[in-house]
Amino acid sequence: MTRSSTRRTKEQPKDYSPSESRDDAAATHANPGDDAPRIALVPDELAGDRLDKVLAKSFPEFSRSRMQGWIEEGRVLVDGARAKVRQPVPLGATISLTPDLLPEQLAFMPEPVPLDIVYEDDTLVVINKPAGMVVHPAAGNWSGTLLNGLLHRYGDAAAGLPRAGIVHRLDKETSGLMVVARTLEAQTDLVRQLQARTVKRRYVAFVWGNMLEDATIDAPIGRDVRDRTRMAIVKTASGKHARTHFRTVDRTTWHGQPVSAIHCDLETGRTHQIRVHCAHIQHPLLGDPVYGHARGKRSVRPLPNDFARQALHAWRLGLIHPATGKDVHWRTDVPEDLATLAEALGFGKDEQIEFDEDDDFAEVYEVRDDEDWDEEDYEEGNEDDYEDDEA
């Protein structure tokens, strides 16, 4: 039994719902159609009051400053006529308000985002996420995300789950397999499996240099103290235990520069883990715009076919099915852009050679005592510790 299986876990994952991240109370009422007109009949006790005061009491989910702006924009009508901020509201008047919500307030809405479904049942769905798709709405990406697509495909069932059932993430430009829960019980079970390391994730990556045949990278990851948008190897208390196993499956050269194709198995799921670990040992991923070269230095050579994302694909996923208790796994071929890049670089056709189940990743680059590792970080509500493969 793993240590994490003996630890107490909460029955429900932390809910990072829109209401925890939005800038006013309107977020708590965001539903499909929130940009449609809203109608209010003025009650007797508010008759004769100024419009701005009546609006504040009729639509308490919106801030007064926001509604004042909407009045000036002509989004508020009183008995069908354009309203003024300080006008008195007559008895029995009908107020029509058409909100103009901010992008982040419209983020958690169903959208017909195409989803590549690899497997689906009543308990879970496995999705092959393309490069370029954001998993969860955030600053700069408030629409067109995987979450929006899940809300559209599964409706109220997904809307009733934290993060629409999402339990782990991939970076926007990382492609590959993800599992999403369709019930709260399954989501809780999958979160516990991620904590217990029974979810197996294997990636194929192309990196600069001649990698060792196989090894393990064990180095804690945290926010870069010089640049909070980046992750880095952090050996202080803020660094979180991170461990990546890899094996080299092919090698080639590109304009005289050695390049390796590797398979990576994640033992932990830190943000940008594979990218940071490979850069840490001086073998950054091809095409990685953040970690692909030393700070302040340009990449060695432009990549063929204008390849412009990190060469990383989650091609194999295994777990214990929450409903049946059986070991299940899925795999998917590399996408067309990676296959084209592999051919242009001169890799052979076996870049996805299967590992034997008893493979031993014996060599360790850097060993860290993990006595301070808290298996329940996720449950404490720290979003940075949410199982986050390559977010």
Backbone hydrogen bonds in HBPLUS format (Angstrom, degrees):
<---DONOR---> <-ACCEPTOR-->    atom                        ^
c    i                          cat <-CA-CA->   ^        H-A-AA   ^      H-
h    n   atom  resd res      DA  || num        DHA   H-A  angle D-A-AA Bond
n    s   type  num  typ     dist DA aas  dist angle  dist       angle   num
A0005-SER N   A0002-THR O   3.06 MM   3  5.39 136.5  2.25 104.3 115.9     1
A0006-THR N   A0003-ARG O   3.11 MM   3  5.65 158.0  2.16 114.2 120.8     2
A0007-ARG N   A0004-SER O   3.25 MM   3  5.26 157.8  2.30 101.6 108.3     3
A0020-GLU N   A0017-SER O   3.03 MM   3  5.85 164.1  2.05 126.9 131.3     4
A0021-SER N   A0018-PRO O   3.02 MM   3  5.54 160.7  2.06 117.9 123.9     5
A0027-ALA N   A0024-ASP O   3.10 MM   3  6.17 165.3  2.13 130.5 132.6     6
A0028-THR N   A0025-ALA O   3.10 MM   3  5.72 145.4  2.23 115.0 122.3     7
A0029-HIS N   A0026-ALA O   2.97 MM   3  5.47 160.2  2.01 115.1 121.6     8
A0030-ALA N   A0027-ALA O   3.22 MM   3  5.17 169.8  2.23 110.2 110.0     9
A0034-ASP N   A0031-ASN O   2.99 MM   3  5.57 129.3  2.26 155.0 150.8    10
A0036-ALA N   A0033-GLY O   2.98 MM   3  5.36 163.5  2.01 118.1 120.5    11
A0038-ARG N   A0097-LEU O   2.57 MM  59  5.01 154.9  1.63 142.0 151.0    12
A0097-LEU N   A0038-ARG O   2.77 MM  59  5.01 166.4  1.79 151.3 156.0    13
A0040-ALA N   A0095-ILE O   2.91 MM  55  5.17 152.7  1.98 148.6 155.4    14
A0095-ILE N   A0040-ALA O   2.80 MM  55  5.17 176.4  1.80 164.8 164.4    15
A0042-VAL N   A0093-ALA O   2.95 MM  51  5.48 172.6  1.96 163.2 165.5    16
A0046-LEU N   A0043-PRO O   3.04 MM   3  5.62 154.7  2.11 116.8 124.4    17
A0047-ALA N   A0044-ASP O   3.16 MM   3  5.30 157.6  2.21 107.0 113.9    18
A0049-ASP N   A0046-LEU O   3.08 MM   3  5.63 164.8  2.10 135.8 138.9    19
A0048-GLY N   A0089-VAL O   2.67 MM  41  5.08 175.6  1.67 160.9 159.5    20
A0089-VAL N   A0049-ASP O   2.91 MM  40  5.84 150.5  2.00 154.1 159.5    21
A0054-VAL N   A0050-ARG O   3.05 MM   4  6.36 157.6  2.10 152.7 159.8    22
A0051-LEU N   A0087-GLN O   2.84 MM  36  5.65 135.0  2.04 149.4 160.9    23
A0055-LEU N   A0051-LEU O   2.83 MM   4  6.03 162.1  1.86 160.6 165.0    24
A0052-ASP N   A0085-VAL O   3.22 MM  33  5.58 143.2  2.36 170.4 162.1    25
A0056-ALA N   A0052-ASP O   3.12 MM   4  6.26 155.2  2.19 138.0 144.4    26
A0057-LYS N   A0053-LYS O   3.26 MM   4  6.55 147.4  2.37 142.7 149.9    27
A0058-SER N   A0054-VAL O   2.85 MM   4  6.01 144.6  1.98 146.6 157.9    28
A0059-PHE N   A0055-LEU O   2.78 MM   4  5.68 158.0  1.83 156.1 158.7    29
A0062-PHE N   A0059-PHE O   3.17 MM   3  6.09 175.5  2.17 129.7 131.1    30
A0067-MET N   A0063-SER O   3.07 MM   4  6.41 159.1  2.12 150.5 155.8    31
A0068-GLN N   A0064-ARG O   2.85 MM   4  6.05 150.7  1.93 149.6 158.2    32
A0069-GLY N   A0065-SER O   3.14 MM   4  6.36 155.9  2.20 144.0 149.3    33
A0070-TRP N   A0066-ARG O   3.13 MM   4  6.46 148.5  2.23 141.1 149.9    34
A0071-ILE N   A0067-MET O   2.90 MM   4  6.19 146.1  2.01 146.8 155.5    35
A0072-GLU N   A0068-GLN O   3.11 MM   4  6.43 163.0  2.14 150.2 153.6    36
A0073-GLU N   A0069-GLY O   2.99 MM   4  6.23 135.4  2.20 138.7 151.4    37
A0075-ARG N   A0070-TRP O   2.79 MM   5  5.07 161.0  1.82 165.1 158.7    38
A0074-GLY N   A0071-ILE O   3.01 MM   3  5.20 159.7  2.05 108.2 114.1    39
A0098-THR N   A0075-ARG O   2.98 MM  23  5.24 156.9  2.03 149.5 156.5    40
A0083-ALA N   A0076-VAL O   3.12 MM   7  5.83 159.6  2.16 157.4 151.4    41
A0077-LEU N   A0096-SER O   2.90 MM  19  5.06 159.1  1.94 145.5 152.5    42
A0096-SER N   A0077-LEU O   2.88 MM  19  5.06 163.0  1.91 146.9 151.9    43
A0078-VAL N   A0081-ALA O   2.81 MM   3  5.28 157.1  1.87 152.8 153.3    44
A0081-ALA N   A0078-VAL O   3.09 MM   3  5.28 169.0  2.10 112.5 114.9    45
A0079-ASP N   A0094-THR O   2.82 MM  15  5.13 175.1  1.82 158.1 158.5    46
A0087-GLN N   A0084-LYS O   3.38 MM   3  5.51 164.0  2.40 107.5 112.1    47
A0093-ALA N   A0090-PRO O   3.27 MM   3  5.61 153.1  2.35 132.9 129.5    48
A0105-GLN N   A0102-LEU O   2.87 MM   3  5.18 136.7  2.05 108.0 121.1    49
A0106-LEU N   A0103-PRO O   3.10 MM   3  5.19 143.7  2.23 100.0 110.7    50
A0111-GLU N   A0148-ASN O   3.12 MM  37  5.16 157.2  2.18 122.1 119.6    51
A0113-VAL N   A0111-GLU O   2.72 MM   2  5.54 139.7  1.88 106.9  94.6    52
A0128-ASN N   A0116-ASP O   2.91 MM  12  5.36 167.4  1.92 159.8 163.4    53
A0118-VAL N   A0126-VAL O   2.84 MM   8  5.45 157.7  1.89 152.0 157.5    54
A0119-TYR N   A0126-VAL O   3.35 MM   7  5.05 157.6  2.40 133.5 133.9    55
A0126-VAL N   A0119-TYR O   2.83 MM   7  5.05 164.0  1.86 140.8 145.4    56
A0121-ASP N   A0124-LEU O   3.03 MM   3  5.72 155.9  2.09 169.6 176.1    57
A0182-ARG N   A0123-THR O   2.83 MM  59  5.10 154.8  1.90 142.8 134.6    58
A0125-VAL N   A0180-VAL O   2.90 MM  55  5.32 151.8  1.98 154.3 162.5    59
A0180-VAL N   A0125-VAL O   2.85 MM  55  5.32 158.0  1.90 159.6 166.9    60
A0127-ILE N   A0178-MET O   2.84 MM  51  5.28 159.4  1.88 155.4 161.3    61
A0178-MET N   A0127-ILE O   2.86 MM  51  5.28 142.3  2.01 148.1 159.9    62
A0129-LYS N   A0176-GLY O   2.70 MM  47  5.11 148.0  1.80 152.0 142.3    63
A0176-GLY N   A0129-LYS O   2.87 MM  47  5.11 150.4  1.96 145.3 148.4    64
A0133-MET N   A0130-PRO O   3.39 MM   3  6.01 162.7  2.42 133.7 134.1    65
A0132-GLY N   A0172-LYS O   2.70 MM  40  5.14 149.8  1.79 136.0 143.6    66
A0146-LEU N   A0134-VAL O   2.83 MM  12  6.31 152.1  1.91 150.1 159.6    67
A0147-LEU N   A0135-VAL O   3.07 MM  12  6.14 145.2  2.19 148.4 156.4    68
A0138-ALA N   A0141-ASN O   3.13 MM   3  5.31 156.0  2.19 119.3 126.1    69
A0141-ASN N   A0138-ALA O   2.78 MM   3  5.31 161.1  1.82 141.8 146.1    70
A0149-GLY N   A0145-THR O   3.12 MM   4  6.49 154.5  2.18 147.6 154.5    71
A0150-LEU N   A0146-LEU O   2.87 MM   4  6.20 151.5  1.95 153.9 162.5    72
A0151-LEU N   A0147-LEU O   3.01 MM   4  6.27 159.8  2.05 153.5 158.0    73
A0152-HIS N   A0148-ASN O   3.13 MM   4  6.36 145.8  2.25 140.5 149.6    74
A0153-ARG N   A0149-GLY O   2.93 MM   4  6.14 160.5  1.97 150.2 155.2    75
A0154-TYR N   A0150-LEU O   2.87 MM   4  5.81 167.3  1.89 154.6 158.1    76
A0155-GLY N   A0151-LEU O   2.96 MM   4  5.03 127.1  2.24 121.6 129.5    77
A0158-ALA N   A0155-GLY O   3.13 MM   3  5.69 124.1  2.45 112.4 123.6    78
A0159-ALA N   A0155-GLY O   3.03 MM   4  6.28 161.5  2.07 150.4 156.4    79
A0160-GLY N   A0156-ASP O   2.99 MM   4  6.03 135.6  2.19 143.5 151.7    80
A0161-LEU N   A0158-ALA O   3.05 MM   3  5.41 167.3  2.06 116.0 119.0    81
A0164-ALA N   A0161-LEU O   3.05 MM   3  4.83 144.7  2.18 131.4 121.5    82
A0165-GLY N   A0162-PRO O   3.03 MM   3  5.86 165.2  2.05 125.1 129.0    83
A0166-ILE N   A0163-ARG O   3.00 MM   3  5.37 171.8  2.00 119.9 122.2    84
A0181-ALA N   A0165-GLY O   2.93 MM  16  4.58 157.4  1.98 138.4 130.9    85
A0390-GLU N   A0169-ARG O   3.44 MM 221  6.45 159.1  2.49 123.1 129.1    86
A0174-THR N   A0171-ASP O   3.01 MM   3  5.08 166.6  2.03 112.1 115.7    87
A0314-ALA N   A0175-SER O   2.79 MM 139  6.19 164.1  1.81 142.7 144.2    88
A0177-LEU N   A0314-ALA O   2.83 MM 137  5.51 155.0  1.89 143.7 145.0    89
A0187-GLN N   A0183-THR O   2.94 MM   4  6.19 156.1  1.99 148.3 155.4    90
A0188-THR N   A0184-LEU O   2.93 MM   4  6.12 163.6  1.95 151.5 155.2    91
A0189-ASP N   A0185-GLU O   2.99 MM   4  6.16 159.0  2.03 144.9 151.1    92
A0190-LEU N   A0186-ALA O   2.84 MM   4  6.03 162.0  1.87 152.4 156.8    93
A0191-VAL N   A0187-GLN O   2.95 MM   4  6.13 155.9  2.01 148.9 155.4    94
A0192-ARG N   A0188-THR O   3.08 MM   4  6.32 158.0  2.13 145.8 151.6    95
A0193-GLN N   A0189-ASP O   2.90 MM   4  6.22 148.0  2.00 144.8 154.6    96
A0194-LEU N   A0190-LEU O   2.91 MM   4  6.18 153.2  1.98 147.2 153.6    97
A0195-GLN N   A0191-VAL O   3.04 MM   4  6.35 153.0  2.12 145.6 153.0    98
A0196-ALA N   A0192-ARG O   2.84 MM   4  6.07 147.8  1.94 144.2 153.9    99
A0197-ARG N   A0193-GLN O   2.84 MM   4  5.86 106.9  2.38 137.7 154.5   100
A0198-THR N   A0193-GLN O   2.98 MM   5  5.14 156.8  2.03 144.7 147.1   101
A0197-ARG N   A0194-LEU O   3.32 MM   3  5.01 155.2  2.39  93.6 100.7   102
A0200-LYS N   A0318-GLY O   2.70 MM 118  4.81 156.0  1.76 138.6 146.6   103
A0318-GLY N   A0200-LYS O   2.85 MM 118  4.81 153.7  1.92 142.5 146.8   104
A0266-LEU N   A0201-ARG O   3.30 MM  65  5.91 156.5  2.36 154.4 161.3   105
A0202-ARG N   A0316-ARG O   3.03 MM 114  5.04 171.0  2.04 143.7 143.9   106
A0315-TRP N   A0202-ARG O   3.07 MM 113  6.22 121.3  2.43 140.2 156.2   107
A0316-ARG N   A0202-ARG O   3.24 MM 114  5.04 149.9  2.34 150.1 144.8   108
A0203-TYR N   A0264-CYS O   2.82 MM  61  5.02 157.0  1.87 145.1 153.0   109
A0264-CYS N   A0203-TYR O   2.86 MM  61  5.02 155.2  1.92 136.0 143.1   110
A0204-VAL N   A0313-HIS O   2.90 MM 109  5.43 156.0  1.96 153.6 160.1   111
A0313-HIS N   A0204-VAL O   3.00 MM 109  5.43 152.1  2.08 154.7 162.8   112
A0205-ALA N   A0262-ILE O   2.94 MM  57  5.37 157.8  1.99 150.5 155.4   113
A0262-ILE N   A0205-ALA O   2.84 MM  57  5.37 168.0  1.86 161.2 165.4   114
A0206-PHE N   A0311-ALA O   3.16 MM 105  5.49 148.9  2.26 142.1 148.2   115
A0286-LEU N   A0206-PHE O   2.95 MM  80  5.87 167.4  1.97 144.2 146.1   116
A0207-VAL N   A0260-SER O   2.85 MM  53  5.34 164.1  1.87 157.6 162.7   117
A0260-SER N   A0207-VAL O   2.87 MM  53  5.34 164.2  1.89 155.2 160.6   118
A0208-TRP N   A0284-PRO O   2.98 MM  76  5.83 162.3  2.01 164.5 165.5   119
A0209-GLY N   A0258-PRO O   2.69 MM  49  4.68 161.4  1.72 136.6 129.9   120
A0248-THR N   A0213-GLU O   2.73 MM  35  5.00 160.1  1.77 138.0 144.9   121
A0215-ALA N   A0246-PHE O   3.11 MM  31  5.71 154.3  2.18 146.8 151.8   122
A0246-PHE N   A0215-ALA O   2.96 MM  31  5.71 166.9  1.98 168.8 167.5   123
A0216-THR N   A0363-GLU O   2.60 MM 147  5.88 135.5  1.79 148.8 164.3   124
A0365-TYR N   A0216-THR O   2.82 MM 149  6.23 161.5  1.85 170.2 176.6   125
A0217-ILE N   A0244-THR O   2.75 MM  27  5.16 168.9  1.76 160.9 162.3   126
A0244-THR N   A0217-ILE O   2.90 MM  27  5.16 162.4  1.93 150.0 155.7   127
A0219-ALA N   A0242-ALA O   3.12 MM  23  5.66 138.2  2.31 150.8 161.6   128
A0234-VAL N   A0220-PRO O   2.99 MM  14  5.67 147.4  2.10 125.0 134.8   129
A0221-ILE N   A0240-LYS O   2.85 MM  19  5.16 154.5  1.92 141.8 140.9   130
A0240-LYS N   A0221-ILE O   2.80 MM  19  5.16 178.4  1.80 132.9 133.3   131
A0222-GLY N   A0232-ALA O   2.99 MM  10  5.66 157.7  2.04 158.4 165.6   132
A0232-ALA N   A0222-GLY O   2.84 MM  10  5.66 152.0  1.91 165.0 173.0   133
A0224-ASP N   A0230-ARG O   3.03 MM   6  5.51 172.5  2.03 136.6 135.4   134
A0227-ASP N   A0224-ASP O   3.19 MM   3  5.22 136.7  2.39  98.7 110.4   135
A0230-ARG N   A0227-ASP O   3.05 MM   3  5.73 166.3  2.07 121.8 126.2   136
A0239-GLY N   A0236-THR O   3.09 MM   3  5.66 160.0  2.13 116.3 122.3   137
A0267-GLU N   A0243-ARG O   3.11 MM  24  5.48 162.5  2.14 162.2 160.1   138
A0245-HIS N   A0265-ASP O   2.95 MM  20  5.07 170.3  1.96 158.1 157.5   139
A0265-ASP N   A0245-HIS O   2.76 MM  20  5.07 158.5  1.80 143.6 150.8   140
A0247-ARG N   A0263-HIS O   2.91 MM  16  5.29 143.8  2.04 145.0 154.7   141
A0263-HIS N   A0247-ARG O   2.84 MM  16  5.29 157.3  1.89 151.4 158.3   142
A0249-VAL N   A0261-ALA O   2.82 MM  12  5.69 165.5  1.84 152.9 157.9   143
A0261-ALA N   A0250-ASP O   2.85 MM  11  5.04 170.4  1.86 140.5 142.3   144
A0252-THR N   A0259-VAL O   2.89 MM   7  5.30 154.3  1.96 156.8 160.2   145
A0259-VAL N   A0252-THR O   2.84 MM   7  5.30 160.1  1.88 146.4 143.5   146
A0254-TRP N   A0257-GLN O   2.77 MM   3  5.07 154.8  1.83 137.4 144.7   147
A0257-GLN N   A0254-TRP O   3.00 MM   3  5.07 162.6  2.03 108.4 113.3   148
A0388-ASP N   A0269-GLY O   2.98 MM 119  5.42 157.0  2.03 154.9 149.0   149
A0273-GLN N   A0270-ARG O   3.12 MM   3  5.07 147.4  2.23 134.5 126.0   150
A0276-VAL N   A0272-HIS O   2.86 MM   4  5.95 167.0  1.87 168.1 171.8   151
A0277-HIS N   A0273-GLN O   2.87 MM   4  5.96 169.5  1.88 157.5 161.1   152
A0278-CYS N   A0274-ILE O   2.95 MM   4  5.99 167.5  1.97 150.9 154.4   153
A0279-ALA N   A0275-ARG O   3.14 MM   4  6.19 159.4  2.18 140.5 146.6   154
A0280-HIS N   A0276-VAL O   2.88 MM   4  5.99 146.5  2.00 144.7 154.7   155
A0281-ILE N   A0277-HIS O   3.30 MM   4  6.64 140.4  2.47 144.3 152.1   156
A0283-HIS N   A0278-CYS O   2.85 MM   5  5.10 158.5  1.90 156.3 151.7   157
A0282-GLN N   A0279-ALA O   3.01 MM   3  4.96 155.7  2.07 110.4 111.2   158
A0288-ASP N   A0285-LEU O   3.39 MM   3  5.61 166.0  2.41 123.6 123.2   159
A0311-ALA N   A0286-LEU O   2.91 MM  25  5.52 144.8  2.03 160.9 167.3   160
A0292-GLY N   A0288-ASP O   3.02 MM   4  4.36 125.9  2.33 123.0 126.3   161
A0297-LYS N   A0294-ALA O   2.96 MM   3  5.46 162.5  1.99 143.2 141.7   162
A0307-PHE N   A0304-PRO O   3.19 MM   3  6.14 154.5  2.25 126.1 129.1   163
A0312-LEU N   A0310-GLN O   2.87 MM   2  5.62 124.5  2.18 112.4  95.9   164
A0332-THR N   A0315-TRP O   2.95 MM  17  5.11 146.7  2.06 137.2 143.3   165
A0317-LEU N   A0330-TRP O   2.93 MM  13  5.34 161.3  1.96 151.9 154.8   166
A0330-TRP N   A0317-LEU O   2.78 MM  13  5.34 152.9  1.86 153.9 163.3   167
A0319-LEU N   A0328-VAL O   2.92 MM   9  5.65 157.3  1.97 160.1 166.9   168
A0328-VAL N   A0319-LEU O   2.89 MM   9  5.65 171.2  1.90 173.1 176.1   169
A0321-HIS N   A0326-LYS O   2.81 MM   5  5.44 166.0  1.83 160.2 156.0   170
A0325-GLY N   A0321-HIS O   2.81 MM   4  5.03 152.2  1.88 143.6 149.3   171
A0339-ALA N   A0335-PRO O   2.97 MM   4  6.21 161.1  2.01 158.1 164.3   172
A0340-THR N   A0336-GLU O   2.87 MM   4  5.99 158.8  1.91 151.2 156.5   173
A0341-LEU N   A0337-ASP O   3.02 MM   4  6.16 152.0  2.10 137.2 145.1   174
A0342-ALA N   A0338-LEU O   2.85 MM   4  6.06 161.2  1.89 149.8 154.5   175
A0343-GLU N   A0339-ALA O   3.08 MM   4  6.31 157.9  2.13 144.6 150.0   176
A0344-ALA N   A0340-THR O   2.98 MM   4  6.19 160.0  2.02 147.7 153.3   177
A0345-LEU N   A0341-LEU O   2.88 MM   4  6.07 151.9  1.96 153.2 160.7   178
A0346-GLY N   A0342-ALA O   3.10 MM   4  6.21 132.7  2.33 137.7 149.3   179
A0347-PHE N   A0342-ALA O   2.97 MM   5  5.28 152.4  2.05 159.2 156.7   180
A0346-GLY N   A0343-GLU O   3.21 MM   3  5.15 132.8  2.44  93.4 106.1   181
A0353-ILE N   A0350-ASP O   3.22 MM   3  5.52 131.0  2.47 130.5 122.8   182
A0359-ASP N   A0356-ASP O   3.16 MM   3  5.39 154.8  2.23 120.2 117.5   183
A0373-TRP N   A0370-ASP O   3.03 MM   3  5.24 165.0  2.05 112.4 116.4   184
A0377-ASP N   A0374-ASP O   3.19 MM   3  5.59 154.2  2.26 123.1 120.2   185
A0379-GLU N   A0376-GLU O   2.93 MM   3  5.22 119.9  2.30 103.9 118.9   186
A0380-GLU N   A0376-GLU O   3.19 MM   4  6.54 131.7  2.44 147.1 160.6   187
A0380-GLU N   A0377-ASP O   3.07 MM   3  5.22 138.7  2.24 100.3 112.2   188
A0381-GLY N   A0378-TYR O   3.15 MM   3  5.65 162.1  2.18 110.6 115.8   189
A0385-ASP N   A0382-ASN O   2.91 MM   3  5.52 151.9  1.99 116.9 125.3   190
A0386-TYR N   A0383-GLU O   3.11 MM   3  5.17 165.7  2.13 107.2 111.5   191
